[in-house]
Amino acid sequence: MLDVAIIGAGQAGLAMGYWLSKSQTPKKFLIIDKVSRVGEVWRKRYDSLVLFTPRAYSSLPELTLVGNVHEFPAKDEIADYLENYAIHFNLPLQLETEVQKVEEEKDVFSIYTNNGTFLSKQVVVASGPFHTPFIPAINKNLNPYITSIHSSEYKNSSQLQTGNVLIVGGGNSGAQITAELSDSREVHLSVGQKIRYFPLTIFKKSSFWWFDKIGILKATNDSWVGEKVRETGDPIFGFDLKKLVEEGKVHLHPRTLSINNKSVKFADNKELDVQNIIWATGFKADYRWIHIEGIMNEAGMPIHNRGITNKKGFYFLGLPWLHKRGSSLLLGVGEDAEFIAQIIESENKM
């Protein structure tokens, strides 16, 4: 019988493990994940991925990411850091173990996996917000000989066939992939709204340093500042894409409306014959494996207050705006993990 089962060995799960290991009352806990190696999710991302948060804001509790604090780490550096974090604090891991179902009976949670069933008094779901890659249904109308992949599958240009490429989606991943591919081929980018750009650095300081100083990183999800930031969403950090568009090296299009064979139609009624499409269209959360009544809303998303659900002993960690702007990022998940560890400690004393 475990005291706490942590589902997910990414940054949220590791931060949770750290704080449980420092508990005043020793806890028998286990971090469970389907990956074969800590940091695997980062290693599988596209080769050129670089964080837009500098090293100064890319560390978990009590272990600093080594390197120039003002520079931006690459994805393999983060993967290695997470793996070293687990080793450094000797966190208990159960890898290559996929959670298939979680049920609760008489205040004990049963966690069914491909490697047997684990029983635990408490559960922290730290699997993050990115579960199932989302590709719009219109992709089904695409000619099967056209290369079509989600950004989570993209590694580098060798996966694409000869010809142009259309990236659909205007987030930071889509922007980075667009900029990378513009060096070697004709690139088109389709976005649903006007792109907002924000500098990576201001007066040689990271934008996140300024966010920290003026209080944006400290703003909670229910504060006026927090609500305004959530309404506007994330900008594209850096001006590389903006420059490429201005120079004509990236062709910008409005929202993609439909696909017919090889032809893509945009919201301005213009059409483009494509040879490759990369869908930078995000992910859908999938919590269907949680078989506990009353903790999900009609959309299948967790009902919680700062990660605490109405089911005693069941928590969520690592979700966007769980409490603050950085709740799903390396820079903020440690604070949320500490808070939930304190709740777990207090409930155990009741």
Phi, psi and omega in degrees: 000124177273151169282317181219130171254127177254120181261106182121122181251030173274200184299323180292314181296321180292319177298319178298317178299320179301310184291327176292326179292340180262007183298144177297327176255115183307135182243137171269107183228163182214137177258118187249134178204151181280347181291160179267349183206136177299135182091001184299322181299319178292318182298331183277352180288171185298147191303324187271006185298126174231135180293152174262004169257132181288171182302328180300337181238032183227033181239152173267171185305130168067016172213107185280138173290121186286142177132178179299120187293341182267349181269166187254122184286151175273166189295323180292330176296319178293319179301314179295321179299315180296319178296316178295327179298314180297320180290316184302319182260008176051050183282135182287123185239144171233091184267174184052037183227108183265125178284125183255332181196144173233127178232163179227136176211123178055049175065019174236133180263130175258124182247106183270129182225174175289352177243033177101185184249134177248138176253138182213147177285330181219154182225135172242116177274107183240036185276359176079180184266353188253096184253294185246120177303134181259123174234125182303151183298335181298342178300335181294339180272002183279140175307129184297344180273355175275134177287125181223117181221156173278153181300334178290341178267342184287133175245310179198178188293345180295342179281347185262154175272171179301144177121188183284171178220137175249124173259126180253115180127131188252028176278184183293326177295313178300322180293317180294317180295320178301312181297319180298313185287338182295344179286339190234350183200174177287125186237136176237144179232127179249125182229151184273348179209169181299134181283131173258128179255148178218139183294144173291324180227151176227119184052046175068011175246142178302146175303325180290334173297317178291319177303321180294314184293324183268000171098001182295319181292338180268351183291131180277166185295337182257007178275164179299315180296316180299318180295321179294319180294320179294322180295320184280334180075177181282138173277176168276121181275127183096163185246014181300312181296317180303316180295319181295322177295315181297327181276355180080011179275344173231129181263117185267135180230156174285192185306140174282124183262316186205165177226136176224102182065256179256355187260129177253131179252134182255173184294342177268012179072003173282154182234156182217129171279129186241155173249337180215142173228133171244122182267100176264056191254017172082199187226162170247137175286145181221103180246026182295344179281351178268110184255062181230122185289144169087002181249002177238145176275184184296336179273001179081018180255151184297138171262116186204165171234104183057037176092353181264124180264177177277003173259112183304131177089004182239125188225160173238147181214146175088012180273151177302131179056033172306320176218318182222179182305322186265015186299332179259005183248164177304325186289340186235346187292333180296321178295317178295320179296320178298318180298313180294324176298322178293321177296315179300318179297316182292323180291329179291338181271350182281000000 
